Amino acid sequence: MRGNRLFALLVTLAFALLPLSPHAATVTTHRTKHPIHHYRHTRHLRRRRLVHHSTVAYRHRVVHHRYYERFTADSFATTDLTAGDITAGEDPVVRRAAIDALGNMNGTVVVINPANGRILAMVNQKLALSSGAEPCSTIKLSVALAALEEGIVTKDTPVNLGGHYFVNMTEALAHSNNLYFETLGRRLGFARVHYYATEFGLGELAGWHIAGEHLGKYPDHPLPESMGGVGRMCSFGESVSMTPLQLGALVSAIANGGTLYYLQHPTTPAQVADFKPRIKRELNIGPLIPEIQVGMHAVTQYGTARSLRASFNAFPVMGKTGTCSNGGTRFGWFASYADSPYGRIVTVVFLEGGRQTYGPEAAKLTGYFYRDLWNNNYFTARRQAPHTASGDGL
């Protein structure tokens, strides 16, 4: 009898010590049955857990079914994009640097002397002279100038974008804030937005008798409100078609103090020697340029074009990026002017393709271009060269 009790005691002790064993995790136990009153008193907790798990599951489904835009265009060229370009009247140093910077990306590079409107190089002329594409966020330059001219804001005016969220023009340009420019667009109204856009050269040929140049368009009517209205036109350039030459002419006017030149593309050395600038009109933007220049510089310092500084920071570069898509093709814009100690030069890089195509990429390529010119002493050489009739001494 005592032996049986002793055996039972040992068995009980052995089971009591099992949880301390490293193998305790393998022991299967049965769930404790709670009395009915326990379920009644904890019903609210179980409902809360159910709501929590449902919310997590819902969020998981939203992320799982997230929409991704599909692109059918290729960001990289499989053929020679420069085939057919007319180059006898271009600056060979500038052209070589532009070609090297573009590499095998599908796109075009247009380089302009803002002091006279001469196109120094135009790589992939077929695309450069086409009817253009949606300007994306580069349209914000036109809208910013219009708002400044109308006295709606200054570069430091805080604009309320909802609640306690305020942004000024410098930061809005730097980070390409869509809501800010949609707000400015609605305050301006379509009539004034349209007036200034056409005054700045959108919707008309930018070049002077450049063979093959097509016309971009600026619509005579606002975008329907169901599609975003004038606000969308002022943040993305929706329904607008802009060419690299039109954008280059506008940025040249900002760089030179307000003269909108007809762009000219000499095709022979004789045309270079006989070059004469042709003014389209004088823009009343001189006093506004310091206001917008700060934001354009912020773009390359810490904004959407900061990738440019990774490859070039020898002197200030002012610019604006743009990224958007249409019909399976993505567009990447970057328009800028470099403020060298020896003069200014304007560059427009326009890319089209798929997911690898976007504005910051165009800015990075622009940095390669400016670095190439700097490393080859282009700016100092141009400064030391005698001025010709074309006035191309930077």
N, C-alpha and C positions, 0 to 999 in steps of 0.2 A: 504493500500500500504506500509506504513511505517512498519506495523506489519509483512508483508511478507519479507521485506528487513531485518528487525531485526532477523527474524527466519532463513533466509538464512545465515546471518552473524554468528549466533550462531552455525549452522551446520558446516560451514567452519572452525570455531575455534576448534570445537570438533574433526574434522578429523586431523587438524594440530597438535593437542596435543596427538593423539593416539600413535606415536612412543615412547613417554615418558612413556607410561603405561607399567607395567610388562608383559602385555599380548600382547605386540606389535609383539612378535615373531610369533604369530599365524595368523597374517594378511597376506593374500595372495596378492602379487603384481604382475604386469605384467612386463616382460622384456622390457626395453626401446629399441625402434627401432632406430638403428644408420643409418645415411645416407650412401649411397653407397660408397662415397669417404673415409669414415672411414674404411670400410672393405678392400679397396684397400691399404691404408697406413699401416694397421696393419696385412697384410697378412704374412709378414716375422715372426711376433711374433707368429702367430697361427701355422705356420710350425714348429717353434722351439719347441713350446709346444707339438706338435704332435710327433716330434722326441724324446723328453724327455719322454713322456708317453710310447712310443713304446719301448724305452730302458729299462724303469722300468719294463714294462710287460715282456720283453724278459728275464731280470734278474730273475724275479719272476718265469718264467717257468723253467729256469735252476735249480734254487734251489728246485723247486717243484719236478722235475724229477731227483734229485740227486741219484746216484747209491750207494747202500749199499751192502757190501759183505754178502752173506749168509753162515752161518756155520751150518754144520750138526752134528758135534761132540759135546760131552758133556764135559764141564769143570770139572764136579764133578763126583766122582766115586760112583757107587751103590753097588760095591762088595769090598771085602778086597783085596787091591792091594798088600799086603805083603804075601799073601798066596803062599806057595811054596818057599819063600826065605830061603836060607841056611845061618844061622846066628851064628853057634857055634864058628866061628873064628873071629867074629866082636867085636868091642868095645861096650859093652851094653849101656854105658852112651851116646855115640855118636849116636847110633842107635835110642835110645828112643827119643833124642832131634830131630833127623831128622824126625821121624814118626810124632811127635807132631807138628813140623813146617809145614809139608806137609798137614796135616789134611785130608780133603776129596777131595782135588784137584787131578785131574788126572795127574799123573806125577811120577817122580823119583828123588831121592836125592842120590848123590854119594859123599862120603867124603874121602879124601886122605891125608896121611902124605907125604908132598912133599920131605921130607928128605930121603925117602927110597922107595916110590912108593907103600906102603901098603894101600890097601883099608880098611879104618876103619869101614865103613858102606855103604851098598848099598840097599836102600829101593826100592821096586818094581823092582826086579832083571830082570824080564821078559822084561820090557821096557828098563832098563839100558843096557842090553846086546843085544838089538835088532840092526837092521841095521841102526838105527838113523833116522835123518831127516835133512831138510835144516837148516844149522847153523844160518841163518838170520845174524844179525849184529855182532855176535861173530866171524865171519870170519875176521873181521877188525883187530883182534889181529895179525893174521898171516900176513896180508897185511902190517900192520904197521911195524912189525919186518923186513919184506922183504925190504920195502922202506928205513928203517934206515940202514940196512946192505949194501944196494947198494949205499948209500950216496945221494939218491934223495932228502931227506929232513932231518931235525932235528926236535925235538919237537917244536921248535920255528919258523921254516921256514913258512912265510906266503905264502899260495898257492892261486893263483887267481882262483876264481870260476865263473868269469864273471863280467865285468864292474869294479866297485870299491869294489867288495866283496872278501875279503881275510880271510882265516881261517888257523890256525896252527894245528898241530897234537893233542895237549892237548885239545883244544876246540872241535875238530872234534870227538875225542874219548868220551869226556864228553857228547856231545849232539848227538852222533851217526850220524854224517853228511854224508849222502850217497854220495852226489856229490863230496866231498873231496876224499873219498876212490875210487870212480869211476875214478877220475882224476889220483890218484896214480896207480891204476890198469892199466890204458892205458899207463902211462909212463913206468911202469915196463914191460908190454907186457906179453902175456900168458906164454911164455917159462919160464920166471923168476918167475912168480906167481906160476906156477905149481911146479917148482923146490923147492921153499921154503915151500910150503904147504906140500909136501910129506916129505921134510926134517924134518918138525915139527910134523910128525906122522899122517897126514891125509891120508886116503886111505890105511891104514894098521892096523892090529890088535894092539890094545893098551895093551892088557893083556898078561900075561905069563900063558898059559895053563889054561885059565878060561873057564870052561865048559859052553857051550851055547853062547859064545860071537860071534856076527856077525860082518861082516866087513862093515864099511862105505866106500864110494867111492869118489874118486876125478877124474873127467873125464880127458881123455888124449887129448881132443880137446876143444877149447874155445866154449862158447855159441855163436850161430849165432848173427851177428850184429843186425839182425832184432828183436832179443830178448834182446838186451842190451850188447852183447859181453862180453869181459873180465871185463869191468867196472861193469856190473851187478853181475858178479861172485865175485867181490871184495867188493861190498857193501851189498849184501843180501846173498851171497853164493848160488846164483841160479845154479841149476844143480849139486850141491855138496850135498853129504849125510854124515853127521858127527854124531858120537855116543857120548853119555855123557862121556864115558871112554877116547875117543880120545881128547876131549876138556879138560878133567881133567888132562890128561898127559901133554898137552901143558902148561896149567896154572901152573902145578907143576914145570915144567922146568923154567918158569919165576920166580916162587917163590923161587926156590933153587939156582938160579944163572946160569942155563944152562944145567943141567943134565936131559936128557929124559930117565926116568926109564920105564921099563916094569911094568905095574901095576899088583899087585898080590893080590888075595883075599883068604886068609887062610880060610879053612872050618872047621878046628878043632883046639882045644887048642894046640895040639902037633905041628901043622903047624905054629902056632903063635910063639911057643917057638923056633922052628928051622928056623925061617924066615931069609932069606938072600936076600938083595937087588940085583936086576939084572938091569944093565945099558944097555939100547938099544944103545945110542950114546950120545956124548957130542955135544951140540949145541954152535955155536960161537955167543952167544947173550949176554954174560956177560956185555960187555961195553954198550949194547943197553938198558939193563933193566932199568937203571935210567931214560932214555928218555921216555920209554913207561909207567913206573910206575906212573909218574906224572899225565898222562891222565887217567889211570885206577883209581887213587885215586879221580880225579875230577869227575868221573862217579858217585861215591857214595856221594860226597860232595855237588854237585849242578847239577849234570847231570841226566841221565835217570834212575839211581838207587838211587836217593836221598830218596826214600821211605824207604830204609834200615835204614837210620839214625834216622827215627822216632821211631824205636824200639831198636836200638843198636848203641852206639857211644863210647864204652869203650876203643877201640883202632882202629887204621886205618884198613880199608878194601879196597882192590883194586879189581876191577872187570870190567865186560862188560856184558851188556844186549843184547838181541836179540829178535825181534818179527817179524814174517811173517806168511804166511798161504799157504796151498796147498790142493786143492781138498776138500774144505769145512772144513778143520781142521786147527786150529790156533796153532802156536808154541810159547812158551815163554821160553827163556833161560836166565840164569844168572850164570856165572862162576866167582869165586872170590877166593882170599886168604886173610885170616885174619892175620894181623901182630901183634900177641900178644907179650907181653914182655917175654913170656916163650916158644916161638916157633911159627911156622906158620902152618896153616891148610887150605887145599883147599876144596872148596865145589862147586859142580855143581848141580843146580836145573834145571830140564827140565820138562816143562808142555806142555800138548797138550789138546785141547778142542775147545771151542767156543769163544764168544766175551769176556768172563771174563778171558781168558788166554792171557797173554802178558808178556814181559820181566820185566817191573817194578813190576809186581805181584810176579814173581819168586824172585826178589831182596828183596821184603818185607818179603817173607817166609824165605829167607836166614838170614835176620835180626833177625827173631824169633829164628832161630836155634842157631846163635851165642850168643844171649842173654840167651838162656836156658843153654848153656854150661858155660857161665860166671857166671850166678846165682848159678850154682851147683859147682862152684870152679873147673871146669874141668881142666883149664889150669894150675893153681897152683898145683893141685894134680898130674898132669902128670909131672910137673917140679920136684916135690919132690920125685916121685917114682924112684926106682933104674932102670938104663938102662938095658934092656934085650938084648938078641941076635938080636931081631928085630929092636932095636934102636928107639923104639917108645916113649922114653922120649922126649917130645916136647921141 
